[in-house]
Amino acid sequence: MPIYEYRCSDCQQKFETLVRNSSETVECKFCNSSNIKKLISAHAITSGSPETACGTAPCSPAPACGSGGCCPGLN
Ligand SMILES: [Zn+2]
């Protein structure tokens, strides 16, 4: 499940939340405002995504494809 980072437009706090489905309403954890903006999550870019070259198998404990090519950034 993806973790998204948001910033609240009301209190300017940043927070991360797990989004189970995209239609779920996300509210600020600090002031419960729904006036928030989704930020580009660093987790999604680096290691947050479970998707690999092999498909959806996670890279740990071992690459499912056996070639070691699932996570070139981690080698
Ligand atoms: Zn807030």
N, CA, C, O and the ligand as a Tripos MOL2 file, in Angstrom:
@<TRIPOS>MOLECULE
protein
  301   299    76     0     0
PROTEIN
NO_CHARGES

@<TRIPOS>ATOM
      1 N           0.8500   -1.1970    0.0000 N.3       1 MET1
      2 CA          0.0000    0.0000    0.0000 C.3       1 MET1
      3 C           0.8820    1.2430    0.0000 C.2       1 MET1
      4 O           1.8810    1.3140    0.7160 O.2       1 MET1
      5 N           0.5110    2.1850   -0.7850 N.am      2 PRO2
      6 CA          1.3510    3.3780   -0.8990 C.3       2 PRO2
      7 C           1.2130    4.3070    0.3070 C.2       2 PRO2
      8 O           0.1310    4.4690    0.8720 O.2       2 PRO2
      9 N           2.3110    4.8930    0.6720 N.am      3 ILE3
     10 CA          2.2960    5.9340    1.7030 C.3       3 ILE3
     11 C           2.4590    7.2700    1.0060 C.2       3 ILE3
     12 O           3.4200    7.4900    0.2680 O.2       3 ILE3
     13 N           1.5210    8.1470    1.2460 N.am      4 TYR4
     14 CA          1.5990    9.4660    0.6330 C.3       4 TYR4
     15 C           1.9170   10.5140    1.6730 C.2       4 TYR4
     16 O           1.5600   10.3990    2.8460 O.2       4 TYR4
     17 N           2.5990   11.5370    1.2030 N.am      5 GLU5
     18 CA          2.9440   12.6420    2.0880 C.3       5 GLU5
     19 C           2.0450   13.8220    1.7230 C.2       5 GLU5
     20 O           1.8440   14.1350    0.5500 O.2       5 GLU5
     21 N           1.5260   14.4490    2.7340 N.am      6 TYR6
     22 CA          0.6270   15.5820    2.5170 C.3       6 TYR6
     23 C           1.1120   16.7820    3.3000 C.2       6 TYR6
     24 O           1.8380   16.6600    4.2870 O.2       6 TYR6
     25 N           0.6970   17.9310    2.8370 N.am      7 ARG7
     26 CA          0.8920   19.1270    3.6290 C.3       7 ARG7
     27 C          -0.4440   19.8090    3.7890 C.2       7 ARG7
     28 O          -1.1910   20.0030    2.8310 O.2       7 ARG7
     29 N          -0.7210   20.1670    5.0180 N.am      8 CYS8
     30 CA         -1.9770   20.8290    5.3190 C.3       8 CYS8
     31 C          -1.8820   22.3120    4.9520 C.2       8 CYS8
     32 O          -0.9280   22.9920    5.3290 O.2       8 CYS8
     33 N          -2.8590   22.7950    4.2290 N.am      9 SER9
     34 CA         -2.8490   24.1970    3.8330 C.3       9 SER9
     35 C          -3.2920   25.1170    4.9710 C.2       9 SER9
     36 O          -3.0960   26.3310    4.9180 O.2       9 SER9
     37 N          -3.8840   24.5250    5.9830 N.am     10 ASP10
     38 CA         -4.3530   25.3400    7.1060 C.3      10 ASP10
     39 C          -3.2810   25.5260    8.1670 C.2      10 ASP10
     40 O          -3.0140   26.6480    8.5980 O.2      10 ASP10
     41 N          -2.6660   24.4240    8.5880 N.am     11 CYS11
     42 CA         -1.6870   24.5450    9.6710 C.3      11 CYS11
     43 C          -0.2490   24.3430    9.1870 C.2      11 CYS11
     44 O           0.6900   24.4450    9.9760 O.2      11 CYS11
     45 N          -0.0740   24.0560    7.8850 N.am     12 GLN12
     46 CA          1.2490   23.9430    7.2660 C.3      12 GLN12
     47 C           2.0640   22.7670    7.7830 C.2      12 GLN12
     48 O           3.2730   22.7040    7.5610 O.2      12 GLN12
     49 N           1.4200   21.8500    8.4600 N.am     13 GLN13
     50 CA          2.1420   20.6720    8.9270 C.3      13 GLN13
     51 C           2.2310   19.6450    7.8010 C.2      13 GLN13
     52 O           1.3310   19.5240    6.9690 O.2      13 GLN13
     53 N           3.3330   18.9170    7.8010 N.am     14 LYS14
     54 CA          3.4470   17.8130    6.8600 C.3      14 LYS14
     55 C           3.2310   16.4960    7.6000 C.2      14 LYS14
     56 O           3.6350   16.3370    8.7520 O.2      14 LYS14
     57 N           2.5960   15.5710    6.9220 N.am     15 PHE15
     58 CA          2.3930   14.2660    7.5340 C.3      15 PHE15
     59 C           2.2810   13.2180    6.4440 C.2      15 PHE15
     60 O           1.9940   13.5130    5.2840 O.2      15 PHE15
     61 N           2.5190   11.9820    6.8620 N.am     16 GLU16
     62 CA          2.4050   10.8680    5.9300 C.3      16 GLU16
     63 C           1.2310   10.0080    6.3430 C.2      16 GLU16
     64 O           0.9270    9.8670    7.5280 O.2      16 GLU16
     65 N           0.5880    9.4440    5.3620 N.am     17 THR17
     66 CA         -0.5160    8.5580    5.6800 C.3      17 THR17
     67 C          -0.5980    7.4340    4.6620 C.2      17 THR17
     68 O          -0.2650    7.5950    3.4880 O.2      17 THR17
     69 N          -1.0450    6.3130    5.1450 N.am     18 LEU18
     70 CA         -1.2210    5.1530    4.2910 C.3      18 LEU18
     71 C          -2.5860    5.2550    3.6140 C.2      18 LEU18
     72 O          -3.6040    5.4260    4.2840 O.2      18 LEU18
     73 N          -2.6040    5.1530    2.3200 N.am     19 VAL19
     74 CA         -3.8660    5.2880    1.5960 C.3      19 VAL19
     75 C          -4.2600    3.9370    1.0230 C.2      19 VAL19
     76 O          -3.6040    3.4060    0.1260 O.2      19 VAL19
     77 N          -5.3230    3.4040    1.5490 N.am     20 ARG20
     78 CA         -5.7580    2.0740    1.1140 C.3      20 ARG20
     79 C          -6.5170    2.1450   -0.1980 C.2      20 ARG20
     80 O          -6.4060    1.2480   -1.0330 O.2      20 ARG20
     81 N          -7.2650    3.1790   -0.3760 N.am     21 ASN21
     82 CA         -7.8540    3.3550   -1.7020 C.3      21 ASN21
     83 C          -7.9910    4.8290   -1.9980 C.2      21 ASN21
     84 O          -8.1380    5.6620   -1.1040 O.2      21 ASN21
     85 N          -7.9370    5.1220   -3.2780 N.am     22 SER22
     86 CA         -7.7580    6.5030   -3.6960 C.3      22 SER22
     87 C          -8.9730    7.3750   -3.4290 C.2      22 SER22
     88 O          -8.8840    8.6020   -3.4770 O.2      22 SER22
     89 N         -10.1080    6.7460   -3.1460 N.am     23 SER23
     90 CA        -11.2980    7.5490   -2.8840 C.3      23 SER23
     91 C         -11.4450    7.8890   -1.4060 C.2      23 SER23
     92 O         -12.3680    8.5910   -0.9930 O.2      23 SER23
     93 N         -10.4990    7.3630   -0.6200 N.am     24 GLU24
     94 CA        -10.5420    7.6260    0.8100 C.3      24 GLU24
     95 C         -10.2470    9.1000    1.0900 C.2      24 GLU24
     96 O          -9.3230    9.6730    0.5140 O.2      24 GLU24
     97 N         -11.0180    9.6940    1.9550 N.am     25 THR25
     98 CA        -10.7870   11.0790    2.3050 C.3      25 THR25
     99 C          -9.6580   11.1710    3.3260 C.2      25 THR25
    100 O          -9.6790   10.5160    4.3680 O.2      25 THR25
    101 N          -8.6860   11.9910    3.0010 N.am     26 VAL26
    102 CA         -7.5540   12.1650    3.9010 C.3      26 VAL26
    103 C          -7.6980   13.5010    4.6030 C.2      26 VAL26
    104 O          -7.9770   14.5280    3.9830 O.2      26 VAL26
    105 N          -7.5000   13.4610    5.9070 N.am     27 GLU27
    106 CA         -7.5900   14.6910    6.6890 C.3      27 GLU27
    107 C          -6.2760   14.9350    7.4110 C.2      27 GLU27
    108 O          -5.5240   14.0040    7.7010 O.2      27 GLU27
    109 N          -6.0220   16.1790    7.6900 N.am     28 CYS28
    110 CA         -4.8200   16.5520    8.4270 C.3      28 CYS28
    111 C          -4.8130   15.8790    9.7950 C.2      28 CYS28
    112 O          -5.8070   15.8790   10.5200 O.2      28 CYS28
    113 N          -3.6640   15.3120   10.1180 N.am     29 LYS29
    114 CA         -3.5670   14.6340   11.4070 C.3      29 LYS29
    115 C          -3.5080   15.6250   12.5720 C.2      29 LYS29
    116 O          -3.7230   15.2540   13.7250 O.2      29 LYS29
    117 N          -3.2180   16.8700   12.2590 N.am     30 PHE30
    118 CA         -3.0260   17.8530   13.3140 C.3      30 PHE30
    119 C          -4.2850   18.6640   13.5920 C.2      30 PHE30
    120 O          -4.6260   18.9290   14.7440 O.2      30 PHE30
    121 N          -4.9750   19.0550   12.5160 N.am     31 CYS31
    122 CA         -6.1370   19.9170   12.7290 C.3      31 CYS31
    123 C          -7.4010   19.3600   12.0550 C.2      31 CYS31
    124 O          -8.4520   20.0000   12.0640 O.2      31 CYS31
    125 N          -7.2820   18.1680   11.4760 N.am     32 ASN32
    126 CA         -8.4240   17.4980   10.8540 C.3      32 ASN32
    127 C          -8.9970   18.2420    9.6540 C.2      32 ASN32
    128 O         -10.1270   17.9890    9.2370 O.2      32 ASN32
    129 N          -8.2240   19.1410    9.1160 N.am     33 SER33
    130 CA         -8.6780   19.8350    7.9240 C.3      33 SER33
    131 C          -8.5810   18.9280    6.7110 C.2      33 SER33
    132 O          -7.6810   18.0930    6.6180 O.2      33 SER33
    133 N          -9.4960   19.0920    5.7980 N.am     34 SER34
    134 CA         -9.3760   18.3640    4.5290 C.3      34 SER34
    135 C          -8.7480   19.2450    3.4600 C.2      34 SER34
    136 O          -8.6800   18.8620    2.2920 O.2      34 SER34
    137 N          -8.3010   20.3990    3.8540 N.am     35 ASN35
    138 CA         -7.6570   21.3410    2.9400 C.3      35 ASN35
    139 C          -6.1680   21.0330    2.8580 C.2      35 ASN35
    140 O          -5.3330   21.7830    3.3640 O.2      35 ASN35
    141 N          -5.8530   19.9150    2.2120 N.am     36 ILE36
    142 CA         -4.4780   19.4390    2.1860 C.3      36 ILE36
    143 C          -4.0290   19.2000    0.7560 C.2      36 ILE36
    144 O          -4.8370   19.0470   -0.1600 O.2      36 ILE36
    145 N          -2.7190   19.1740    0.5990 N.am     37 LYS37
    146 CA         -2.1500   18.9060   -0.7170 C.3      37 LYS37
    147 C          -1.2710   17.6680   -0.6420 C.2      37 LYS37
    148 O          -0.5160   17.4870    0.3130 O.2      37 LYS37
    149 N          -1.3740   16.8330   -1.6390 N.am     38 LYS38
    150 CA         -0.5130   15.6560   -1.6850 C.3      38 LYS38
    151 C           0.8450   16.0420   -2.2560 C.2      38 LYS38
    152 O           0.9370   16.7160   -3.2810 O.2      38 LYS38
    153 N           1.8930   15.6010   -1.5750 N.am     39 LEU39
    154 CA          3.2440   15.8740   -2.0410 C.3      39 LEU39
    155 C           3.7940   14.6380   -2.7190 C.2      39 LEU39
    156 O           3.2750   13.5340   -2.5570 O.2      39 LEU39
    157 N           4.8470   14.8430   -3.4740 N.am     40 ILE40
    158 CA          5.5340   13.6920   -4.0450 C.3      40 ILE40
    159 C           6.3110   13.0080   -2.9310 C.2      40 ILE40
    160 O           7.1770   13.6150   -2.3000 O.2      40 ILE40
    161 N           6.0000   11.7570   -2.6970 N.am     41 SER41
    162 CA          6.6280   11.0520   -1.5940 C.3      41 SER41
    163 C           7.9970   10.5180   -1.9910 C.2      41 SER41
    164 O           8.1660    9.8780   -3.0290 O.2      41 SER41
    165 N           8.9550   10.7980   -1.1400 N.am     42 ALA42
    166 CA         10.2960   10.2600   -1.3730 C.3      42 ALA42
    167 C          10.2900    8.7450   -1.2800 C.2      42 ALA42
    168 O          11.0910    8.0730   -1.9300 O.2      42 ALA42
    169 N           9.3910    8.2120   -0.4770 N.am     43 HIS43
    170 CA          9.3270    6.7640   -0.3180 C.3      43 HIS43
    171 C           8.9190    6.0920   -1.6220 C.2      43 HIS43
    172 O           9.4280    5.0270   -1.9730 O.2      43 HIS43
    173 N           8.0050    6.7230   -2.3260 N.am     44 ALA44
    174 CA          7.5190    6.1310   -3.5660 C.3      44 ALA44
    175 C           8.6060    6.1070   -4.6180 C.2      44 ALA44
    176 O           8.6410    5.2130   -5.4630 O.2      44 ALA44
    177 N           9.4940    7.0870   -4.5690 N.am     45 ILE45
    178 CA         10.5410    7.1770   -5.5740 C.3      45 ILE45
    179 C          11.6760    6.2120   -5.2670 C.2      45 ILE45
    180 O          12.2370    5.6110   -6.1830 O.2      45 ILE45
    181 N          12.0210    6.0560   -4.0020 N.am     46 THR46
    182 CA         13.1700    5.2360   -3.6600 C.3      46 THR46
    183 C          12.7770    3.7970   -3.3520 C.2      46 THR46
    184 O          12.9080    2.9320   -4.2180 O.2      46 THR46
    185 N          12.3080    3.5230   -2.1640 N.am     47 SER47
    186 CA         12.1460    2.1210   -1.7860 C.3      47 SER47
    187 C          10.7300    1.7740   -1.3530 C.2      47 SER47
    188 O          10.4720    0.6500   -0.9230 O.2      47 SER47
    189 N           9.8230    2.7120   -1.4590 N.am     48 GLY48
    190 CA          8.4910    2.4570   -0.9390 C.3      48 GLY48
    191 C           7.6520    1.5280   -1.7830 C.2      48 GLY48
    192 O           6.7350    0.8810   -1.2750 O.2      48 GLY48
    193 N           7.9560    1.4520   -3.0710 N.am     49 SER49
    194 CA          7.1200    0.6360   -3.9310 C.3      49 SER49
    195 C           7.5220   -0.8210   -3.8880 C.2      49 SER49
    196 O           8.7000   -1.1410   -4.0480 O.2      49 SER49
    197 N           6.5730   -1.7060   -3.6760 N.am     50 PRO50
    198 CA          6.8940   -3.1310   -3.6430 C.3      50 PRO50
    199 C           7.0750   -3.7120   -5.0400 C.2      50 PRO50
    200 O           7.4820   -4.8650   -5.1850 O.2      50 PRO50
    201 N           6.7790   -2.9350   -6.0520 N.am     51 GLU51
    202 CA          6.8540   -3.4700   -7.3990 C.3      51 GLU51
    203 C           8.2940   -3.5510   -7.8770 C.2      51 GLU51
    204 O           9.0890   -2.6330   -7.6770 O.2      51 GLU51
    205 N           8.6070   -4.6630   -8.5090 N.am     52 THR52
    206 CA          9.9580   -4.8850   -9.0100 C.3      52 THR52
    207 C           9.8870   -5.2390  -10.4810 C.2      52 THR52
    208 O           8.8160   -5.2810  -11.0870 O.2      52 THR52
    209 N          11.0280   -5.4860  -11.0190 N.am     53 ALA53
    210 CA         11.0860   -5.9040  -12.4210 C.3      53 ALA53
    211 C          10.4260   -7.2600  -12.6100 C.2      53 ALA53
    212 O          10.0110   -7.6210  -13.7110 O.2      53 ALA53
    213 N          10.3390   -7.9960  -11.5180 N.am     54 CYS54
    214 CA          9.7540   -9.3360  -11.5900 C.3      54 CYS54
    215 C           8.2420   -9.2910  -11.5060 C.2      54 CYS54
    216 O           7.5850  -10.3040  -11.7450 O.2      54 CYS54
    217 N           7.6900   -8.1730  -11.1820 N.am     55 GLY55
    218 CA          6.2550   -8.0980  -10.9590 C.3      55 GLY55
    219 C           5.9890   -7.4390   -9.6300 C.2      55 GLY55
    220 O           6.5560   -6.3890   -9.3280 O.2      55 GLY55
    221 N           5.1410   -8.0380   -8.8400 N.am     56 THR56
    222 CA          4.7640   -7.4000   -7.5880 C.3      56 THR56
    223 C           5.4370   -8.0300   -6.3790 C.2      56 THR56
    224 O           5.1450   -7.6480   -5.2460 O.2      56 THR56
    225 N           6.3290   -8.9840   -6.5960 N.am     57 ALA57
    226 CA          6.9880   -9.6230   -5.4680 C.3      57 ALA57
    227 C           7.9260   -8.6500   -4.7800 C.2      57 ALA57
    228 O           8.6260   -7.8870   -5.4470 O.2      57 ALA57
    229 N           7.9490   -8.6660   -3.4770 N.am     58 PRO58
    230 CA          8.8900   -7.7940   -2.7500 C.3      58 PRO58
    231 C          10.3160   -8.2590   -2.9480 C.2      58 PRO58
    232 O          10.5600   -9.4360   -3.2090 O.2      58 PRO58
    233 N          11.2580   -7.3400   -2.8230 N.am     59 CYS59
    234 CA         12.6580   -7.6560   -3.0860 C.3      59 CYS59
    235 C          13.3050   -8.4250   -1.9400 C.2      59 CYS59
    236 O          14.3000   -9.1210   -2.1410 O.2      59 CYS59
    237 N          12.7480   -8.3030   -0.7490 N.am     60 SER60
    238 CA         13.3520   -9.0080    0.3650 C.3      60 SER60
    239 C          12.3910  -10.0810    0.8630 C.2      60 SER60
    240 O          11.1800   -9.8880    0.7600 O.2      60 SER60
    241 N          12.8640  -11.1850    1.3910 N.am     61 PRO61
    242 CA         14.2820  -11.4170    1.7050 C.3      61 PRO61
    243 C          15.1450  -11.7550    0.5030 C.2      61 PRO61
    244 O          16.3650  -11.6100    0.5720 O.2      61 PRO61
    245 N          14.5610  -12.1950   -0.5820 N.am     62 ALA62
    246 CA         15.3930  -12.5200   -1.7410 C.3      62 ALA62
    247 C          14.6440  -12.1410   -3.0060 C.2      62 ALA62
    248 O          13.4170  -12.2290   -3.0570 O.2      62 ALA62
    249 N          15.3730  -11.7220   -4.0210 N.am     63 PRO63
    250 CA         14.7240  -11.4150   -5.2900 C.3      63 PRO63
    251 C          14.0400  -12.6520   -5.8590 C.2      63 PRO63
    252 O          14.6330  -13.7290   -5.9240 O.2      63 PRO63
    253 N          12.8040  -12.4880   -6.2640 N.am     64 ALA64
    254 CA         12.0400  -13.6330   -6.7270 C.3      64 ALA64
    255 C          12.5630  -14.1600   -8.0520 C.2      64 ALA64
    256 O          12.3640  -15.3300   -8.3800 O.2      64 ALA64
    257 N          13.2230  -13.3120   -8.8070 N.am     65 CYS65
    258 CA         13.6400  -13.7250  -10.1400 C.3      65 CYS65
    259 C          14.9900  -14.4150  -10.1360 C.2      65 CYS65
    260 O          15.3490  -15.0610  -11.1200 O.2      65 CYS65
    261 N          15.7510  -14.2940   -9.0500 N.am     66 GLY66
    262 CA         17.0090  -15.0070   -8.9370 C.3      66 GLY66
    263 C          18.1520  -14.3770   -9.6960 C.2      66 GLY66
    264 O          19.2830  -14.8550   -9.6140 O.2      66 GLY66
    265 N          17.8880  -13.3220  -10.4290 N.am     67 SER67
    266 CA         18.9570  -12.7110  -11.2070 C.3      67 SER67
    267 C          19.6520  -11.6040  -10.4280 C.2      67 SER67
    268 O          20.7090  -11.1190  -10.8310 O.2      67 SER67
    269 N          19.0590  -11.2120   -9.3250 N.am     68 GLY68
    270 CA         19.6250  -10.1140   -8.5580 C.3      68 GLY68
    271 C          19.3240   -8.7720   -9.1700 C.2      68 GLY68
    272 O          19.8300   -7.7490   -8.7090 O.2      68 GLY68
    273 N          18.5280   -8.7600  -10.1730 N.am     69 GLY69
    274 CA         18.2680   -7.5160  -10.8750 C.3      69 GLY69
    275 C          17.0280   -6.7850  -10.4140 C.2      69 GLY69
    276 O          16.6500   -5.7630  -10.9850 O.2      69 GLY69
    277 N          16.3940   -7.3140   -9.3750 N.am     70 CYS70
    278 CA         15.1460   -6.6970   -8.9290 C.3      70 CYS70
    279 C          15.3650   -5.3000   -8.3760 C.2      70 CYS70
    280 O          14.6000   -4.3790   -8.6600 O.2      70 CYS70
    281 N          16.4030   -5.1550   -7.5940 N.am     71 CYS71
    282 CA         16.6290   -3.9040   -6.8930 C.3      71 CYS71
    283 C          18.0410   -3.4220   -7.1560 C.2      71 CYS71
    284 O          18.8850   -3.4790   -6.2620 O.2      71 CYS71
    285 N          18.3130   -2.9580   -8.3370 N.am     72 PRO72
    286 CA         19.6870   -2.5390   -8.6670 C.3      72 PRO72
    287 C          20.1960   -1.4430   -7.7530 C.2      72 PRO72
    288 O          21.4020   -1.3190   -7.5450 O.2      72 PRO72
    289 N          19.2860   -0.6440   -7.2040 N.am     73 GLY73
    290 CA         19.7140    0.4460   -6.3490 C.3      73 GLY73
    291 C          20.2000   -0.0060   -4.9860 C.2      73 GLY73
    292 O          20.8370    0.7630   -4.2670 O.2      73 GLY73
    293 N          19.9030   -1.2570   -4.6210 N.am     74 LEU74
    294 CA         20.2380   -1.7200   -3.2860 C.3      74 LEU74
    295 C          21.4960   -2.5840   -3.2690 C.2      74 LEU74
    296 O          21.9480   -2.9800   -2.1950 O.2      74 LEU74
    297 N          22.0560   -2.8770   -4.4020 N.am     75 ASN75
    298 CA         23.1860   -3.7940   -4.4420 C.3      75 ASN75
    299 C          24.5210   -3.1020   -4.1990 C.2      75 ASN75
    300 O          25.5650   -3.7550   -4.2040 O.2      75 ASN75
    301 ZN         -3.7310   20.9140    9.5390 Zn       76 ZN76
@<TRIPOS>BOND
     1     1     2 1
     2     2     3 1
     3     3     4 2
     4     3     5 am
     5     5     6 1
     6     6     7 1
     7     7     8 2
     8     7     9 am
     9     9    10 1
    10    10    11 1
    11    11    12 2
    12    11    13 am
    13    13    14 1
    14    14    15 1
    15    15    16 2
    16    15    17 am
    17    17    18 1
    18    18    19 1
    19    19    20 2
    20    19    21 am
    21    21    22 1
    22    22    23 1
    23    23    24 2
    24    23    25 am
    25    25    26 1
    26    26    27 1
    27    27    28 2
    28    27    29 am
    29    29    30 1
    30    30    31 1
    31    31    32 2
    32    31    33 am
    33    33    34 1
    34    34    35 1
    35    35    36 2
    36    35    37 am
    37    37    38 1
    38    38    39 1
    39    39    40 2
    40    39    41 am
    41    41    42 1
    42    42    43 1
    43    43    44 2
    44    43    45 am
    45    45    46 1
    46    46    47 1
    47    47    48 2
    48    47    49 am
    49    49    50 1
    50    50    51 1
    51    51    52 2
    52    51    53 am
    53    53    54 1
    54    54    55 1
    55    55    56 2
    56    55    57 am
    57    57    58 1
    58    58    59 1
    59    59    60 2
    60    59    61 am
    61    61    62 1
    62    62    63 1
    63    63    64 2
    64    63    65 am
    65    65    66 1
    66    66    67 1
    67    67    68 2
    68    67    69 am
    69    69    70 1
    70    70    71 1
    71    71    72 2
    72    71    73 am
    73    73    74 1
    74    74    75 1
    75    75    76 2
    76    75    77 am
    77    77    78 1
    78    78    79 1
    79    79    80 2
    80    79    81 am
    81    81    82 1
    82    82    83 1
    83    83    84 2
    84    83    85 am
    85    85    86 1
    86    86    87 1
    87    87    88 2
    88    87    89 am
    89    89    90 1
    90    90    91 1
    91    91    92 2
    92    91    93 am
    93    93    94 1
    94    94    95 1
    95    95    96 2
    96    95    97 am
    97    97    98 1
    98    98    99 1
    99    99   100 2
   100    99   101 am
   101   101   102 1
   102   102   103 1
   103   103   104 2
   104   103   105 am
   105   105   106 1
   106   106   107 1
   107   107   108 2
   108   107   109 am
   109   109   110 1
   110   110   111 1
   111   111   112 2
   112   111   113 am
   113   113   114 1
   114   114   115 1
   115   115   116 2
   116   115   117 am
   117   117   118 1
   118   118   119 1
   119   119   120 2
   120   119   121 am
   121   121   122 1
   122   122   123 1
   123   123   124 2
   124   123   125 am
   125   125   126 1
   126   126   127 1
   127   127   128 2
   128   127   129 am
   129   129   130 1
   130   130   131 1
   131   131   132 2
   132   131   133 am
   133   133   134 1
   134   134   135 1
   135   135   136 2
   136   135   137 am
   137   137   138 1
   138   138   139 1
   139   139   140 2
   140   139   141 am
   141   141   142 1
   142   142   143 1
   143   143   144 2
   144   143   145 am
   145   145   146 1
   146   146   147 1
   147   147   148 2
   148   147   149 am
   149   149   150 1
   150   150   151 1
   151   151   152 2
   152   151   153 am
   153   153   154 1
   154   154   155 1
   155   155   156 2
   156   155   157 am
   157   157   158 1
   158   158   159 1
   159   159   160 2
   160   159   161 am
   161   161   162 1
   162   162   163 1
   163   163   164 2
   164   163   165 am
   165   165   166 1
   166   166   167 1
   167   167   168 2
   168   167   169 am
   169   169   170 1
   170   170   171 1
   171   171   172 2
   172   171   173 am
   173   173   174 1
   174   174   175 1
   175   175   176 2
   176   175   177 am
   177   177   178 1
   178   178   179 1
   179   179   180 2
   180   179   181 am
   181   181   182 1
   182   182   183 1
   183   183   184 2
   184   183   185 am
   185   185   186 1
   186   186   187 1
   187   187   188 2
   188   187   189 am
   189   189   190 1
   190   190   191 1
   191   191   192 2
   192   191   193 am
   193   193   194 1
   194   194   195 1
   195   195   196 2
   196   195   197 am
   197   197   198 1
   198   198   199 1
   199   199   200 2
   200   199   201 am
   201   201   202 1
   202   202   203 1
   203   203   204 2
   204   203   205 am
   205   205   206 1
   206   206   207 1
   207   207   208 2
   208   207   209 am
   209   209   210 1
   210   210   211 1
   211   211   212 2
   212   211   213 am
   213   213   214 1
   214   214   215 1
   215   215   216 2
   216   215   217 am
   217   217   218 1
   218   218   219 1
   219   219   220 2
   220   219   221 am
   221   221   222 1
   222   222   223 1
   223   223   224 2
   224   223   225 am
   225   225   226 1
   226   226   227 1
   227   227   228 2
   228   227   229 am
   229   229   230 1
   230   230   231 1
   231   231   232 2
   232   231   233 am
   233   233   234 1
   234   234   235 1
   235   235   236 2
   236   235   237 am
   237   237   238 1
   238   238   239 1
   239   239   240 2
   240   239   241 am
   241   241   242 1
   242   242   243 1
   243   243   244 2
   244   243   245 am
   245   245   246 1
   246   246   247 1
   247   247   248 2
   248   247   249 am
   249   249   250 1
   250   250   251 1
   251   251   252 2
   252   251   253 am
   253   253   254 1
   254   254   255 1
   255   255   256 2
   256   255   257 am
   257   257   258 1
   258   258   259 1
   259   259   260 2
   260   259   261 am
   261   261   262 1
   262   262   263 1
   263   263   264 2
   264   263   265 am
   265   265   266 1
   266   266   267 1
   267   267   268 2
   268   267   269 am
   269   269   270 1
   270   270   271 1
   271   271   272 2
   272   271   273 am
   273   273   274 1
   274   274   275 1
   275   275   276 2
   276   275   277 am
   277   277   278 1
   278   278   279 1
   279   279   280 2
   280   279   281 am
   281   281   282 1
   282   282   283 1
   283   283   284 2
   284   283   285 am
   285   285   286 1
   286   286   287 1
   287   287   288 2
   288   287   289 am
   289   289   290 1
   290   290   291 1
   291   291   292 2
   292   291   293 am
   293   293   294 1
   294   294   295 1
   295   295   296 2
   296   295   297 am
   297   297   298 1
   298   298   299 1
   299   299   300 2
@<TRIPOS>SUBSTRUCTURE
     1 MET1         2 RESIDUE 1 A MET
     2 PRO2         6 RESIDUE 1 A PRO
     3 ILE3        10 RESIDUE 1 A ILE
     4 TYR4        14 RESIDUE 1 A TYR
     5 GLU5        18 RESIDUE 1 A GLU
     6 TYR6        22 RESIDUE 1 A TYR
     7 ARG7        26 RESIDUE 1 A ARG
     8 CYS8        30 RESIDUE 1 A CYS
     9 SER9        34 RESIDUE 1 A SER
    10 ASP10       38 RESIDUE 1 A ASP
    11 CYS11       42 RESIDUE 1 A CYS
    12 GLN12       46 RESIDUE 1 A GLN
    13 GLN13       50 RESIDUE 1 A GLN
    14 LYS14       54 RESIDUE 1 A LYS
    15 PHE15       58 RESIDUE 1 A PHE
    16 GLU16       62 RESIDUE 1 A GLU
    17 THR17       66 RESIDUE 1 A THR
    18 LEU18       70 RESIDUE 1 A LEU
    19 VAL19       74 RESIDUE 1 A VAL
    20 ARG20       78 RESIDUE 1 A ARG
    21 ASN21       82 RESIDUE 1 A ASN
    22 SER22       86 RESIDUE 1 A SER
    23 SER23       90 RESIDUE 1 A SER
    24 GLU24       94 RESIDUE 1 A GLU
    25 THR25       98 RESIDUE 1 A THR
    26 VAL26      102 RESIDUE 1 A VAL
    27 GLU27      106 RESIDUE 1 A GLU
    28 CYS28      110 RESIDUE 1 A CYS
    29 LYS29      114 RESIDUE 1 A LYS
    30 PHE30      118 RESIDUE 1 A PHE
    31 CYS31      122 RESIDUE 1 A CYS
    32 ASN32      126 RESIDUE 1 A ASN
    33 SER33      130 RESIDUE 1 A SER
    34 SER34      134 RESIDUE 1 A SER
    35 ASN35      138 RESIDUE 1 A ASN
    36 ILE36      142 RESIDUE 1 A ILE
    37 LYS37      146 RESIDUE 1 A LYS
    38 LYS38      150 RESIDUE 1 A LYS
    39 LEU39      154 RESIDUE 1 A LEU
    40 ILE40      158 RESIDUE 1 A ILE
    41 SER41      162 RESIDUE 1 A SER
    42 ALA42      166 RESIDUE 1 A ALA
    43 HIS43      170 RESIDUE 1 A HIS
    44 ALA44      174 RESIDUE 1 A ALA
    45 ILE45      178 RESIDUE 1 A ILE
    46 THR46      182 RESIDUE 1 A THR
    47 SER47      186 RESIDUE 1 A SER
    48 GLY48      190 RESIDUE 1 A GLY
    49 SER49      194 RESIDUE 1 A SER
    50 PRO50      198 RESIDUE 1 A PRO
    51 GLU51      202 RESIDUE 1 A GLU
    52 THR52      206 RESIDUE 1 A THR
    53 ALA53      210 RESIDUE 1 A ALA
    54 CYS54      214 RESIDUE 1 A CYS
    55 GLY55      218 RESIDUE 1 A GLY
    56 THR56      222 RESIDUE 1 A THR
    57 ALA57      226 RESIDUE 1 A ALA
    58 PRO58      230 RESIDUE 1 A PRO
    59 CYS59      234 RESIDUE 1 A CYS
    60 SER60      238 RESIDUE 1 A SER
    61 PRO61      242 RESIDUE 1 A PRO
    62 ALA62      246 RESIDUE 1 A ALA
    63 PRO63      250 RESIDUE 1 A PRO
    64 ALA64      254 RESIDUE 1 A ALA
    65 CYS65      258 RESIDUE 1 A CYS
    66 GLY66      262 RESIDUE 1 A GLY
    67 SER67      266 RESIDUE 1 A SER
    68 GLY68      270 RESIDUE 1 A GLY
    69 GLY69      274 RESIDUE 1 A GLY
    70 CYS70      278 RESIDUE 1 A CYS
    71 CYS71      282 RESIDUE 1 A CYS
    72 PRO72      286 RESIDUE 1 A PRO
    73 GLY73      290 RESIDUE 1 A GLY
    74 LEU74      294 RESIDUE 1 A LEU
    75 ASN75      298 RESIDUE 1 A ASN
    76 ZN76       301 GROUP 0 **** ****
